[in-house]
Amino acid sequence: MNRWNASLIRPPAVQKVFAEKEAAESLEAQGTIIRPKLKISDSRSCVLCKVTGDAYTNGPGRLLLLNVDKWVHLNCALWSYEVYETMNGSLMNVEQACRRGTGIDCIVCRQSGATIACFRPRCANVYHLDCAIKDEAVFYQDKTILCRQHATRSDASSVLTSLSVFRRVYVNRDEEKQVARTMQHEERKCVLRLGGVVVHNLGQLLLHQIQSGLYNNADYIYPVGFKSSRFYWSYRQTNKRCRYLCKIDDGGDDGGSDGGSGGGGGGGGGPVFSVVVFEKGFEQTTFKDSTCKGVWSQILTPLEKMRRENDLVKIFPLYLSGEDLFGLGEPTIVKLVESLPSVELLPNYNFKFGRTPLYKLPLAVNPSGCARTEPKLRMHFKRPHALHGSNSSSGSRNLQSHLSMLRSSESTPYLKQFAHSKTQQYRRLKTEWRNNVYLRRSNIQGLGLFAARELEKHTMVIEYIGQLIRAELAEKREKIYEKSNHGVYMFRIENTNLVVDATMSGGPARYINHSCNPNCVAEMVPFEKEKDNKIIIITKRKIAQGEELCYDYKFDLEDDQHKIPCLCGAPNCRKWMN
């Protein structure tokens, strides 16, 4: 045996240098690399500048998702007049900027979508971002822009030399609206993926199906037309997975009679559950049954037997829910299904998210295409009032030593809107109020609370919380707060000797400013299961995203020496708050 020495691994004197093409062909022949057969072209385009695909970094930048199949370049959005960036990289008001840009033409290319304007007053120059660069507009560090005619050399130190953005940036979108738009997209190109489940169609329920009570139980709703798919273990081959397409059809009088190779259908009306198996090397197979568990048991039983015979990890069909395999147990899918039209009328169903639709989905489609060709259906029970939650966003005012007056709930018209659903609305409010509002510097006074999304009329926005104390103690605390230069935030409950002190232990609702033309009201709302009534801020009208929330403080009238000037700026402003 020869001893090892360094000459054994010494490379030859002349090495063959492979060209890049030869090296790639060699690696591909060995199966080391796999190349896509077709070159994928990027068909995405910016809604503002109309340029296709990602642009160069020191320019429009990469594409960001704006909406379902809608994209916008990072810098096209970031440098728009309305848009600002939060600390976590979220771009606000991008949709508002895109709507404005549809009616404005660029001064250079004469195409619509221009949202980047010169900051000099009375200058009419508006650009796309790429056109602004070509026209030699100047970008400054304080996110202002001046056109070539108005840029001066004196402020050259604050000019940005590069527009490249390498930090994490994304467009702020409302998750609920995004999901709803995905499911109602006209071209049906988009699907909703939740973990291992892909939802292709949400389905619907017509009034006669809702009345029958056959399309739901206490825990699940079975919309007709629902379609989802997932990859799961094959029941034919070990250690292989295949695709299972799950569907819910209307059984009618003879549902499921042509059920393929699977079990019996769901005759006698009601839903028919089917699972179509797609596996390479095998014919397409369909299983049908009248229940979710029944149709999946036809697959899980032979699968469990095959895995047991091959000494593989066991599965337990008895403990696998058919509804979970269909995807009907996913919280997001449950929200969507509970938001379908007229679903709130379902009998004997325990709503997981209340009877208020959380998503704005389209109305049900008539199977015949025209309502006049179908029999008239009568509903013998009233529809409860439904409040639609939509979208929006939110500061400290220094009005010291003054208390807000709360009107009695007995004479308020807004309380009537919650006759059927105030408990569900309050439960939802406690978990989702952070999505309704945000805090920001106010044009009225100090900080203010703003709508983080569009809010419908009569929507519970936020609860006014604090420490409940007697009026005598409130007066003492007021003097203490004044001495320590604290802003006083107190809410006096009318016709009682009680005051809610939110100065040291309150929530964001204390920052809502006064207005003589308010868009909200503060009301005392009673709840059956709560020991105390709750002070709830309720919208008085529809509120747009980014609009400041305000209500009338209703201070007691005082003499001229103690008058507080009103800064709300409303057309009907009373000039004084008291």
Secondary structure as the mmCIF struct_conf table of DSSP 4:
data_model
#
loop_
_struct_conf.conf_type_id
_struct_conf.id
_struct_conf.beg_label_comp_id
_struct_conf.beg_label_asym_id
_struct_conf.beg_label_seq_id
_struct_conf.end_label_comp_id
_struct_conf.end_label_asym_id
_struct_conf.end_label_seq_id
HELX_LH_PP_P HELX_LH_PP_P1 ASN A 2 TRP A 4
HELX_RH_3T_P HELX_RH_3T_P1 ALA A 6 ILE A 9
HELX_LH_PP_P HELX_LH_PP_P2 ARG A 10 PRO A 12
BEND BEND1 ALA A 13 VAL A 14
HELX_LH_PP_P HELX_LH_PP_P3 GLN A 15 ALA A 19
HELX_RH_AL_P HELX_RH_AL_P1 GLU A 20 ALA A 29
TURN_TY1_P TURN_TY1_P1 GLN A 30 GLY A 31
BEND BEND2 THR A 32 THR A 32
BEND BEND3 LYS A 37 LEU A 38
HELX_LH_PP_P HELX_LH_PP_P4 LYS A 39 SER A 41
STRN STRN1 SER A 45 CYS A 46
TURN_TY1_P TURN_TY1_P2 VAL A 47 CYS A 49
STRN STRN2 THR A 52 THR A 52
BEND BEND4 GLY A 53 GLY A 53
TURN_TY1_P TURN_TY1_P3 THR A 57 PRO A 60
BEND BEND5 ARG A 62 ARG A 62
STRN STRN3 LEU A 63 ASN A 67
TURN_TY1_P TURN_TY1_P4 VAL A 68 ASP A 69
STRN STRN4 LYS A 70 HIS A 73
HELX_RH_AL_P HELX_RH_AL_P2 LEU A 74 LEU A 78
TURN_TY1_P TURN_TY1_P5 TRP A 79 TRP A 79
BEND BEND6 SER A 80 SER A 80
TURN_TY1_P TURN_TY1_P6 TYR A 81 GLU A 82
STRN STRN5 TYR A 84 GLU A 85
TURN_TY1_P TURN_TY1_P7 MET A 87 ASN A 88
BEND BEND7 GLY A 89 GLY A 89
STRN STRN6 SER A 90 MET A 92
BEND BEND8 ASN A 93 ASN A 93
HELX_RH_AL_P HELX_RH_AL_P3 VAL A 94 GLY A 101
TURN_TY1_P TURN_TY1_P8 THR A 102 GLY A 103
STRN STRN7 ASP A 105 ASP A 105
TURN_TY1_P TURN_TY1_P9 ILE A 107 CYS A 109
STRN STRN8 SER A 112 SER A 112
STRN STRN9 ILE A 116 ALA A 117
BEND BEND9 ARG A 120 ARG A 120
TURN_TY1_P TURN_TY1_P10 PRO A 121 ARG A 122
STRN STRN10 VAL A 126 TYR A 127
HELX_RH_AL_P HELX_RH_AL_P4 LEU A 129 LYS A 134
TURN_TY1_P TURN_TY1_P11 ASP A 135 GLU A 136
STRN STRN11 VAL A 138 PHE A 139
STRN STRN12 TYR A 140 TYR A 140
TURN_TY1_P TURN_TY1_P12 GLN A 141 ASP A 142
BEND BEND10 LYS A 143 LYS A 143
STRN STRN13 ILE A 145 LEU A 146
TURN_TY1_P TURN_TY1_P13 ARG A 148 HIS A 150
BEND BEND11 ARG A 153 ARG A 153
TURN_TY1_P TURN_TY1_P14 SER A 154 ASP A 155
HELX_RH_3T_P HELX_RH_3T_P2 ALA A 156 SER A 158
STRN STRN14 VAL A 159 VAL A 159
BEND BEND12 THR A 161 THR A 161
BEND BEND13 ARG A 167 ARG A 167
STRN STRN15 TYR A 170 VAL A 171
HELX_RH_AL_P HELX_RH_AL_P5 GLU A 175 MET A 183
TURN_TY1_P TURN_TY1_P15 GLN A 184 GLN A 184
TURN_TY1_P TURN_TY1_P16 GLU A 186 GLU A 187
STRN STRN16 LEU A 192 LEU A 194
TURN_TY1_P TURN_TY1_P17 GLY A 195 GLY A 196
STRN STRN17 VAL A 197 ASN A 201
STRN STRN18 GLN A 204 GLN A 204
HELX_RH_AL_P HELX_RH_AL_P6 LEU A 207 SER A 212
BEND BEND14 GLY A 213 GLY A 213
BEND BEND15 TYR A 215 TYR A 215
STRN STRN19 ASN A 216 ASN A 216
BEND BEND16 ALA A 218 ASP A 219
STRN STRN20 ILE A 221 ILE A 221
STRN STRN21 VAL A 224 VAL A 224
TURN_TY1_P TURN_TY1_P18 GLY A 225 GLY A 225
STRN STRN22 LYS A 227 TRP A 233
BEND BEND17 TYR A 235 GLN A 237
TURN_TY1_P TURN_TY1_P19 THR A 238 ASN A 239
STRN STRN23 ARG A 241 ASP A 250
TURN_TY1_P TURN_TY1_P20 GLY A 252 ASP A 258
TURN_TY1_P TURN_TY1_P21 GLY A 260 SER A 261
BEND BEND18 GLY A 262 GLY A 262
BEND BEND19 GLY A 268 GLY A 270
STRN STRN24 PRO A 271 PHE A 278
TURN_TY1_P TURN_TY1_P22 LYS A 280 GLY A 281
BEND BEND20 PHE A 282 PHE A 282
STRN STRN25 THR A 285 ASP A 289
BEND BEND21 SER A 290 THR A 291
HELX_RH_AL_P HELX_RH_AL_P7 CYS A 292 GLU A 309
TURN_TY1_P TURN_TY1_P23 ASN A 310 ASP A 311
HELX_RH_3T_P HELX_RH_3T_P3 PRO A 317 TYR A 319
BEND BEND22 LEU A 320 LEU A 320
HELX_RH_AL_P HELX_RH_AL_P8 GLY A 322 PHE A 326
TURN_TY1_P TURN_TY1_P24 GLY A 327 GLY A 329
BEND BEND23 GLU A 330 GLU A 330
HELX_RH_AL_P HELX_RH_AL_P9 PRO A 331 GLU A 338
TURN_TY1_P TURN_TY1_P25 SER A 339 SER A 339
BEND BEND24 LEU A 340 LEU A 340
TURN_TY1_P TURN_TY1_P26 PRO A 341 SER A 342
HELX_RH_3T_P HELX_RH_3T_P4 VAL A 343 LEU A 345
TURN_TY1_P TURN_TY1_P27 PRO A 347 ASN A 348
BEND BEND25 LYS A 352 PHE A 353
BEND BEND26 ARG A 355 THR A 356
BEND BEND27 LEU A 358 TYR A 359
HELX_LH_PP_P HELX_LH_PP_P5 PRO A 362 ASN A 366
TURN_TY1_P TURN_TY1_P28 PRO A 367 SER A 368
BEND BEND28 GLY A 369 GLY A 369
HELX_RH_3T_P HELX_RH_3T_P5 ALA A 371 THR A 373
BEND BEND29 GLU A 374 GLU A 374
BEND BEND30 PHE A 381 PHE A 381
HELX_LH_PP_P HELX_LH_PP_P6 LYS A 382 HIS A 385
HELX_LH_PP_P HELX_LH_PP_P7 LEU A 387 HIS A 388
STRN STRN26 GLY A 389 GLY A 389
STRN STRN27 SER A 392 SER A 392
TURN_TY1_P TURN_TY1_P29 GLN A 400 SER A 401
STRN STRN28 LEU A 403 LEU A 406
HELX_RH_3T_P HELX_RH_3T_P6 SER A 409 SER A 411
BEND BEND31 PRO A 413 PRO A 413
HELX_RH_3T_P HELX_RH_3T_P7 TYR A 414 PHE A 418
TURN_TY1_P TURN_TY1_P30 ALA A 419 SER A 421
HELX_RH_AL_P HELX_RH_AL_P10 LYS A 422 GLU A 432
HELX_RH_3T_P HELX_RH_3T_P8 TRP A 433 ASN A 435
TURN_TY1_P TURN_TY1_P31 ASN A 436 ASN A 436
STRN STRN29 VAL A 437 ARG A 441
BEND BEND32 ASN A 443 GLY A 446
STRN STRN30 LEU A 447 ALA A 451
STRN STRN31 ALA A 452 ALA A 452
BEND BEND33 ARG A 453 ARG A 453
STRN STRN32 LEU A 455 LEU A 455
TURN_TY1_P TURN_TY1_P32 LYS A 457 HIS A 458
STRN STRN33 MET A 460 GLU A 463
STRN STRN34 GLN A 467 ARG A 470
HELX_RH_AL_P HELX_RH_AL_P11 ALA A 471 LYS A 483
TURN_TY1_P TURN_TY1_P33 SER A 484 ASN A 485
HELX_LH_PP_P HELX_LH_PP_P8 HIS A 486 VAL A 488
STRN STRN35 MET A 490 ILE A 493
TURN_TY1_P TURN_TY1_P34 GLU A 494 ASN A 495
BEND BEND34 THR A 496 ASN A 497
STRN STRN36 LEU A 498 ASP A 501
TURN_TY1_P TURN_TY1_P35 THR A 503 SER A 505
HELX_RH_3T_P HELX_RH_3T_P9 PRO A 508 TYR A 511
HELX_LH_PP_P HELX_LH_PP_P9 ILE A 512 ILE A 512
STRN STRN37 ASN A 513 HIS A 514
BEND BEND35 CYS A 516 ASN A 517
BEND BEND36 ASN A 519 ASN A 519
STRN STRN38 CYS A 520 VAL A 525
BEND BEND37 GLU A 528 LYS A 529
BEND BEND38 LYS A 531 ASP A 532
STRN STRN39 LYS A 534 THR A 539
BEND BEND39 LYS A 540 ARG A 541
STRN STRN40 ILE A 543 ILE A 543
TURN_TY1_P TURN_TY1_P36 GLN A 545 GLY A 546
HELX_LH_PP_P HELX_LH_PP_P10 GLU A 547 GLU A 547
STRN STRN41 GLU A 548 GLU A 548
HELX_LH_PP_P HELX_LH_PP_P11 LEU A 549 LEU A 549
STRN STRN42 CYS A 550 TYR A 551
HELX_LH_PP_P HELX_LH_PP_P12 PHE A 555 LEU A 557
HELX_RH_3T_P HELX_RH_3T_P10 ASP A 560 HIS A 562
STRN STRN43 PRO A 565 PRO A 565
TURN_TY1_P TURN_TY1_P37 PRO A 571 ASN A 572
BEND BEND40 LYS A 575 LYS A 575
STRN STRN44 TRP A 576 TRP A 576
#
